[in-house]
């Protein structure tokens, strides 16, 4: 019997958004801290969902994160990652959705992420986010 994983991702997304009044990042944090390995994973997940232009919804981002790394991003990883990627100018947040900016896509392409193998995508994402070598 196949499990409806999207139901789980939607439930987790609704919980996260409910705790933040329906938005991905409740308020602009002060210093979100140094880059983390999960920033690269989050960026890859958003790019996977967004494709060539659609806005990414959190449940789909969680599904992509599970497909990429066989685990789901934690709320702290999401919140910090959204803040850091937005601070780099790579991400636009719009309520409960987000999209990678033109500068984020350009950096991704220059780093060799677009159309690359999964391992090369990890390397490109770590490079442009400044994430440490060991990833989440």
N, C-alpha and C positions, 0 to 999 in steps of 0.2 A: 504494500500500500504506500503510495507516494504521499509525502507530507507537503502541505502547503506552506513552503518557506516564506513566501511573500506575506502571508498573514502574520508571521512572526516579525518580519522586518517592519511591517506597518504598525504593529503593536509597539515595538521599540521606538519607532520614529514618533508615534503619537505621544508616548511617555516623555521623550526628550523635548518635543515641542511644547507639550503641556507645562513642563517645568520652566519654560522660557517664554511664556505667553505667546506661543504660536510662531516664533521666529527662530532661525538657526543660531543667532548670537544675540542674546537678550540686551546687551549693552556693550558699548565699546570698552574693552578692558584696558587697563593701564598697560603695563608691559606683559605681553603674553608669555614671556620667557624665551629661552633659546630654542632653536629648531629641534624637533624630535623626529625619530624614525617614522612615527605615525603620520607626520605631515606629508611625507612622500607617498605613503599608502593612501591617504585621503585624496591627494591630488590625482593619483592614478584612478581612484574610484570615481571621482567626479568626471574626469575626462572620458572614462569608459561609458558612463551614463549619458553624458552630454553629447557625445558623438560630434557631429558637425554643427551644433548650434542650439539644441533644445536646452531649456533650463533643467537642472537636476533637482529632483525631489529626494528628501532624506531616506525614505524607504528604499528607493532604488540605489542610493549611494551605499547603504548598508548591505544590500544584496551584492553589489559589485565588490565591496570590501571583503565579503565572505568568499566570493568566487576567487578573488586575487590571493588572499592570504589565509583562507580557511578559518577565519575567525571574524568577529564583528568589532568594529571600532567602539571603544568605550565612550561614555559621555564626555569625560575630561579630554580624551584625545580629539573628539569632534570639536568641542568648544575651543580648545587651544589651537587646533589645526585651522579652523575657520578664521580665527583671529590672526594667526601668523600668515596664512595665505592671503588674506585680505590686506594685511600690512605690507606684504611684498608687492602688492598690486596685481596679484595673479587671480584674484577671485572677487566677484561682485555678489553680494548677498542681497536678496530681495525677499524679505519676509521668510517664508518657509522653503524657498528655492534659492539656488545659486547657479552661477555660471563662471567658467574660466574666461578671463579677459583676453583681449588680443595680445597683450604683452605676455600673459601666461602661456598662451598657445605658441607664441613666437619663441619663448625661452624653451618650451618643451621640444619644439621642432629642432632648434639649434643644438640642444643637448643630445639629440638623437633618439628621443622617446617615441616620436610618431612612427607607427608601423613596425616598431622593433620587437624583438623577442621580450618575454616577460622579464628576464634578468637584465636586459639592457634598459627596459623601461624603469626598473627599480633604480638602476645606476643613474639614469637621466633625472628621475624625480628627486633622488637624494642630492644630486649636484645642484639643481636649480633652487631647491628649498633650503639647502645648507644642512640637511639632516645628517646625523652621524651614520657611519657605516653600518652599525648594527641597527636593524629595523625592528619595529614592533611586530 
